[in-house]
Amino acid sequence: MNKDQGIGILLLIASVIGLLLYAWLLSSYAVVVMQITAFVAVATMLLILAWIGWTMATTPPPAPLEPEQTRIPSRPEAKQ
């Protein structure tokens, strides 16, 4: 088994244990757990929006695009 598979198994086991712990806490302290869960969800969303706002406010605007000057090839003069 390589390192990535070991980390994957560890994440799987930790997730299942976390789910069982959350279910047990929810059955024992439903109101408090729901309040904490709602707070963390809303706070995470607002922090992501704040980060996006900070990034937009502090990033300098892009340089304006200047139109390319194209040359029209000159025509050879008609020979008479």
N, C-alpha and C positions, 0 to 999 in steps of 0.2 A: 504494500500500500504506500502510495507516495504522500508527500506532505499536504497537497491540496485535498486529497480524499480524507485524510485525518482531520483537517480543519472542517471539512464538510460534515463529517460525522459528529464532531464536537458541536458545531452550530445546530445540527438537527436535535441532538440530545438537549442542549441548552434551551432551544425553542420549546420543546415538549415540556420540559420541567417548568419553564416560565409560564406556559399556558396553564398547566395544572396548578401552579401557585396562584396565578391570577384568578382562576375559577374558584379556588378555595377561599381566597380573600374576598371575592365577590359574594360568595355565599355567606361569609361570616360578617363582613362589614360593607354591605352593598352601597349604602349612601355615600360613605366616605370614599370608597374606591371609585365610584362613578364620578364624584366631584373631582378627585385627583386626575382621573383619566380625561375628563372634559377639559380641565384646566391645562393639562399638558398638551392636548391636541390643539386647543385654541392658541396657546402660547407659542407652540411650534409654528403654526401657520402665520401668526403675526410676526414672529422673528424672521421667517423666510421673506415675508413682504418687506420688512424693514431692511433686510440685507439687500434685496433687489432695489429698493429706493435709494439706499446709500450708494450702491454701485452706480445707479443711473445719475445721481447727483454729483458724484465725484469723478466720473469718467469724462475726459474732455471730448468735445464734439469732434466728429471726423473731419478731416480736411475736405474742403469743397472740391468737387470734381471739375476739372477744367476741360472744356471740349477739345477734342483732338483737332488739330489743324491738318486738314487733308489737302494735298496738292492735286490739282487736276493736271494730268499729264498734257503737255502741249502737243498739239497736232503738228505733224510735219506739213509744211506748206505744199500745196498742190503744184506739181510741176506742169508747166505749160508747153 
